[in-house]
Every structure is written in structure tokens, then in C-alpha cells.
Amino acid sequence: MPPALKSQALSFAALMVHFDGKLRSYHRLRLAIDLANRFDAALIGIAGRSYLPSFLSNDNACRQNQDERQEMAHALAETGEKFRTAAGHVAKVEWRGLPDDVTHLITSEARAADLIIIGPDQNSDNPYYGLDTSAAVVRMGRPVLLVPEGTESLEAKRILIAWKDTREARRAVRDAIPFLQRAERVMIVVVCEYASQAQSQQYINDLAEYLSRHEVMISEKVYLDSKEPVPNQLLQFAENEKADLIVAGAYGHSRLGEWMLGGVTRRLIVNSSICSLLSH
């Protein structure tokens, strides 16, 4: 019989980071630069800005709109120069700055990267610059690395997998393998919501066996009590164990349903101080 093939370490070939030139986005950019160098990946910077569509304007407003587009193109070009300067030590760099709604732009351009790096919702006074993080996660079709405000590094040494046997969670685990293979400790946390603990244990054993074939060893398996709010338990466990990355499926229910139920995805976007890799 031929020898069994050894699993190879997976990587990211291209990363995309939302960078609008504001101070808070420099933290996220520093994290993205470090990951790009760690994985020897191309780094794509992206930014957008909305404007008043001409069909909603009168003739005078339409002329103003054209002037605004020129100003926006100039501002985005300047932001691109800031990005290139900051990312000067990355071997492969690309900039995409376009006068378009930020959420629409990032979700449409996501095809160019393996991982999209963004921050939480921007509650900006200027709606032209706002990013709807929840909508972006759902529409992206790519894993999203959600970086809390002020976070500028990610070692990804202690990773927590928030497991529920759903399509989204399976995708998230597969998408996170480049991080998982390099981690020092990987923990699986599961909530026995509908299944018995015995059945949940079988699910986790299958997951652990799958990951072992990718040379990822599980350090700990934890069962949470579904009688308590799941997001609270999950975040508290992650903080207690000093996890620096949470891997989770995003919006297994509808976005509205998760919001009404205080869902895990929304809590990770709004309240988590830990980076999260989310897949939908």
C-alpha cells in the first residue's frame, strides 16, 4: 500500500483589510500587516465613501454631486497613500479605494481575498463612511476576522471554537485551519441545547477527529449549560482561558432572530474584546 499522505499546513494567500485612514483603523492595519507577513500573503487595503446618487438630485445638486465625486476620489487616493506607506514592509500590497457604499464595496470585492479583516459597526456621525458589519458578514462569502477597537495584534495561540453542529460552524472551522494549525492550544466549547450531552460528545469527537487529520490537536472540550445565556458564558469562558481568537459560525438563525434572542454573533460583533473569525 502507498504511504499515507501527510496533511500540509494551510495558509492564506491574500488578506483584505478595511482601512479608512482614521486613527482606529491603523490598529487594525497593524494587525493585518503582521498576519500578511506571517502567512506571506498579499495585503489588499480597501475603503469607500457613499455619495448622493444623481437620480435623486436636481441639476444643481447633480453638478455638486460630480464635484463631490472628484473630492472623494482625491480623498480615497490620499488614504491609499497612507495605506501603502504603513504597509511598506509587506511584499505584495494593493489598494482599492472607490466612491461607493462601504458595505457594498467590501462585500463585492471580497472575492479577491481569503480572509476579510474589518472592525465592529462604525457608529459614525457621517453616514457616508458607515460600515454595517452584520450585513457584511452575511453577504461576504468569505471568512471575516472581526477586530475589536484598539486591538493591533493577534498571536492566535489560544483559540476557542464555539461549536454548534450547523453549516456555518463547519465552514468557520474549515476557514480557520491556517490559524488552528499554528495554535498552541485549541479548545472546543459546545452548548447542549437540543441534543443530549452524549450526542453532543459524538459531534465533538467527530470534529476533533476531522481536525486531527489536519494536524490540529484539541486541548480541551467544554460543555456549557443552555439554561444560562450562551453569549455570556462563551465570552466569560474565553476571557477566563485567555483565548485570543474565537472561531464561530455567523447567524445560524436569521439576523433578526439572532438580534431578538441576543444571539452569539451579535454579541461577538458588539461586545467582544477578543478577535473573532466568523463564517456564514
C-alpha positions as CSV (number, residue, x, y, z in Angstrom):
1,M,0.0,0.0,0.0
2,P,1.3,3.5,-0.7
3,P,2.2,5.6,2.4
4,A,-0.5,7.9,3.8
5,L,-0.1,11.4,2.7
6,K,0.7,13.8,5.5
7,S,-1.6,16.8,5.9
8,Q,0.1,20.1,4.7
9,A,-0.2,23.3,6.7
10,L,-2.7,25.6,5.1
11,S,-2.3,29.3,4.6
12,F,-3.9,32.5,3.4
13,A,-2.7,33.8,0.1
14,A,-4.4,37.2,0.2
15,L,-5.9,39.3,3.0
16,M,-8.2,42.3,2.7
17,V,-8.4,44.9,5.4
18,H,-10.8,47.8,5.7
19,F,-8.7,51.0,6.2
20,D,-10.3,54.4,6.1
21,G,-7.2,56.4,7.3
22,K,-8.8,57.2,10.7
23,L,-6.8,56.5,13.8
24,R,-8.8,53.5,14.9
25,S,-8.2,51.8,11.6
26,Y,-4.4,52.0,12.0
27,H,-4.7,49.5,14.9
28,R,-6.5,47.1,12.6
29,L,-4.0,47.7,9.8
30,R,-1.0,46.9,12.0
31,L,-2.7,43.6,12.9
32,A,-3.3,42.9,9.2
33,I,0.3,43.7,8.3
34,D,1.6,41.3,10.8
35,L,-0.7,38.5,9.5
36,A,0.3,39.2,5.9
37,N,4.0,38.8,6.8
38,R,3.3,35.8,9.0
39,F,1.5,34.0,6.2
40,D,3.5,35.5,3.3
41,A,0.2,36.8,1.9
42,A,-0.7,39.7,-0.3
43,L,-2.4,42.6,1.6
44,I,-5.3,44.4,-0.1
45,G,-6.4,47.7,1.5
46,I,-10.0,48.8,0.8
47,A,-12.1,51.9,1.6
48,G,-15.2,53.5,0.2
49,R,-17.4,56.5,0.7
50,S,-21.1,56.9,-0.3
51,Y,-22.5,59.9,-2.1
52,L,-25.9,61.2,-3.1
53,P,-26.9,59.4,-6.3
54,S,-27.6,61.8,-9.2
55,F,-31.1,60.5,-9.9
56,L,-32.1,61.8,-6.5
57,S,-30.7,65.3,-7.3
58,N,-31.8,68.3,-9.3
59,D,-29.5,69.7,-11.9
60,N,-27.6,72.0,-9.5
61,A,-27.2,69.1,-7.0
62,C,-26.1,66.9,-9.8
63,R,-23.2,69.3,-10.5
64,Q,-22.4,69.3,-6.8
65,N,-22.5,65.6,-6.9
66,Q,-19.9,65.4,-9.6
67,D,-17.7,67.8,-7.7
68,E,-18.2,65.6,-4.6
69,R,-17.1,62.5,-6.5
70,Q,-13.9,64.2,-7.6
71,E,-13.2,65.2,-4.0
72,M,-13.9,61.7,-2.8
73,A,-11.6,60.2,-5.4
74,H,-8.9,62.5,-4.3
75,A,-9.5,61.7,-0.6
76,L,-9.5,58.0,-1.3
77,A,-6.3,58.3,-3.2
78,E,-4.7,60.1,-0.2
79,T,-6.0,57.3,2.1
80,G,-4.4,54.8,-0.3
81,E,-1.0,56.5,0.0
82,K,-1.3,56.3,3.8
83,F,-2.1,52.6,3.5
84,R,0.9,52.0,1.2
85,T,3.2,53.9,3.5
86,A,2.1,52.0,6.6
87,A,2.3,48.6,4.8
88,G,5.7,49.3,3.3
89,H,7.2,46.2,4.8
90,V,4.7,43.9,3.1
91,A,6.0,42.3,-0.1
92,K,2.7,42.3,-2.0
93,V,0.4,45.3,-1.5
94,E,-2.7,46.5,-3.4
95,W,-5.2,49.4,-2.8
96,R,-8.9,49.6,-3.7
97,G,-10.4,52.9,-2.9
98,L,-13.7,53.6,-4.7
99,P,-16.6,56.1,-4.3
100,D,-19.1,53.5,-3.2
101,D,-21.1,52.5,-0.1
102,V,-18.5,50.9,2.2
103,T,-20.6,47.8,3.0
104,H,-21.5,47.1,-0.7
105,L,-17.9,47.7,-1.8
106,I,-16.2,45.4,0.7
107,T,-18.8,42.6,0.1
108,S,-18.4,42.8,-3.6
109,E,-14.6,43.0,-3.6
110,A,-14.3,40.1,-1.1
111,R,-13.8,37.7,-4.0
112,A,-10.2,38.8,-4.2
113,A,-9.1,37.6,-0.7
114,D,-9.1,34.5,1.5
115,L,-9.9,36.5,4.7
116,I,-11.5,39.9,5.2
117,I,-10.4,41.9,8.2
118,I,-12.9,44.5,9.5
119,G,-13.9,46.2,12.7
120,P,-17.2,46.4,14.6
121,D,-20.1,48.6,13.5
122,Q,-19.0,52.2,12.8
123,N,-21.4,54.5,14.6
124,S,-20.2,57.4,12.7
125,D,-21.9,60.8,12.7
126,N,-21.2,60.8,8.9
127,P,-23.3,58.0,7.3
128,Y,-21.2,58.3,4.2
129,Y,-18.4,56.4,5.9
130,G,-20.5,53.8,7.9
131,L,-19.9,50.1,7.7
132,D,-22.7,47.7,8.5
133,T,-20.6,44.9,10.0
134,S,-23.5,42.5,10.4
135,A,-24.6,42.9,6.8
136,A,-21.0,42.5,5.6
137,V,-20.6,39.2,7.5
138,V,-23.7,37.7,5.9
139,R,-23.0,38.9,2.4
140,M,-19.3,38.4,2.2
141,G,-19.0,34.7,1.1
142,R,-15.6,34.8,2.8
143,P,-14.5,34.3,6.4
144,V,-14.3,37.6,8.4
145,L,-11.8,38.4,11.0
146,L,-13.5,40.8,13.3
147,V,-11.0,43.0,15.2
148,P,-12.2,44.9,18.3
149,E,-11.5,48.6,18.6
150,G,-7.9,49.3,19.7
151,T,-6.6,45.7,19.0
152,E,-3.5,45.8,16.9
153,S,-2.0,42.3,17.3
154,L,-3.2,38.7,17.1
155,E,-1.0,35.8,18.1
156,A,-3.8,33.2,17.7
157,K,-2.0,31.0,20.2
158,R,-5.1,30.1,22.3
159,I,-8.1,29.5,20.1
160,L,-11.7,28.8,21.2
161,I,-14.0,27.1,18.8
162,A,-17.7,27.9,19.6
163,W,-19.2,24.8,18.3
164,K,-22.8,24.1,17.3
165,D,-23.4,21.4,14.6
166,T,-24.5,23.9,11.9
167,R,-23.4,24.6,8.3
168,E,-22.0,28.0,9.4
169,A,-19.9,26.5,12.3
170,R,-18.5,23.8,9.9
171,R,-17.4,26.5,7.5
172,A,-15.9,28.6,10.2
173,V,-13.7,25.7,11.4
174,R,-12.6,24.9,7.9
175,D,-11.8,28.5,7.2
176,A,-9.8,28.8,10.5
177,I,-7.5,25.9,9.8
178,P,-4.5,28.1,8.9
179,F,-4.8,29.6,12.4
180,L,-5.7,26.3,14.1
181,Q,-2.6,24.5,12.7
182,R,-0.3,27.1,14.3
183,A,-2.1,27.4,17.6
184,E,-0.6,26.2,20.9
185,R,-4.0,25.4,22.4
186,V,-7.3,24.7,20.8
187,M,-10.5,24.4,22.9
188,I,-14.0,23.4,21.7
189,V,-16.9,24.8,23.6
190,V,-20.4,23.3,22.9
191,V,-23.8,24.1,24.2
192,C,-26.1,21.1,24.8
193,E,-29.1,23.0,23.6
194,Y,-31.3,20.3,21.9
195,A,-29.1,17.3,21.8
196,S,-28.1,15.2,24.9
197,Q,-24.5,15.5,26.2
198,A,-23.8,12.1,24.9
199,Q,-24.9,13.1,21.4
200,S,-23.0,16.4,21.6
201,Q,-19.9,14.4,22.7
202,Q,-20.2,12.4,19.5
203,Y,-20.4,15.6,17.5
204,I,-17.3,17.0,19.2
205,N,-15.4,13.7,18.8
206,D,-16.1,13.8,15.0
207,L,-14.9,17.4,14.9
208,A,-11.7,16.5,16.9
209,E,-11.0,13.6,14.6
210,Y,-11.5,15.8,11.5
211,L,-9.1,18.4,12.9
212,S,-6.6,15.8,13.9
213,R,-6.3,14.8,10.2
214,H,-5.2,18.4,9.6
215,E,-2.7,18.1,12.5
216,V,-4.8,20.2,14.9
217,M,-4.9,18.7,18.4
218,I,-7.8,19.6,20.7
219,S,-6.6,20.6,24.2
220,E,-10.0,20.8,25.9
221,K,-13.7,20.0,25.3
222,V,-16.2,22.0,27.3
223,Y,-20.0,21.7,27.6
224,L,-22.0,24.8,28.6
225,D,-25.3,24.9,30.2
226,S,-28.0,26.1,27.8
227,K,-30.1,27.3,30.7
228,E,-27.8,30.3,31.0
229,P,-27.3,33.0,28.3
230,V,-25.0,31.3,25.8
231,P,-23.1,34.5,24.7
232,N,-22.4,35.5,28.3
233,Q,-21.0,32.0,29.1
234,L,-19.0,31.9,25.9
235,L,-17.3,35.3,26.3
236,Q,-16.6,34.7,30.0
237,F,-15.0,31.3,29.3
238,A,-12.9,32.8,26.6
239,E,-11.7,35.6,28.9
240,N,-11.0,33.1,31.8
241,E,-8.9,30.9,29.5
242,K,-7.1,33.9,27.9
243,A,-8.2,32.9,24.4
244,D,-7.1,35.4,21.8
245,L,-9.3,34.2,18.9
246,I,-12.9,32.8,18.8
247,V,-14.0,30.8,15.8
248,A,-17.7,30.7,15.3
249,G,-20.4,30.3,12.6
250,A,-22.2,33.5,12.0
251,Y,-26.0,33.9,12.0
252,G,-27.2,30.4,12.1
253,H,-30.6,31.9,12.6
254,S,-31.9,34.9,10.7
255,R,-30.2,38.2,11.6
256,L,-33.5,39.4,13.1
257,G,-33.9,36.2,15.1
258,E,-30.4,36.4,16.5
259,W,-30.9,40.0,17.4
260,M,-34.2,39.3,19.2
261,L,-32.7,36.3,21.0
262,G,-29.5,38.1,22.0
263,G,-27.5,35.8,19.6
264,V,-23.9,34.8,19.8
265,T,-22.9,36.5,16.5
266,R,-24.3,39.9,17.5
267,R,-22.6,39.7,20.9
268,L,-19.3,38.9,19.3
269,I,-19.7,41.9,17.0
270,V,-20.8,44.4,19.6
271,N,-19.3,43.2,23.0
272,S,-16.3,41.0,22.5
273,S,-12.8,42.3,23.3
274,I,-11.4,39.2,21.6
275,C,-10.8,38.8,17.9
276,S,-13.4,36.5,16.2
277,L,-13.2,34.6,12.9
278,L,-16.8,34.4,11.6
279,S,-18.2,32.5,8.6
280,H,-21.7,32.5,7.2
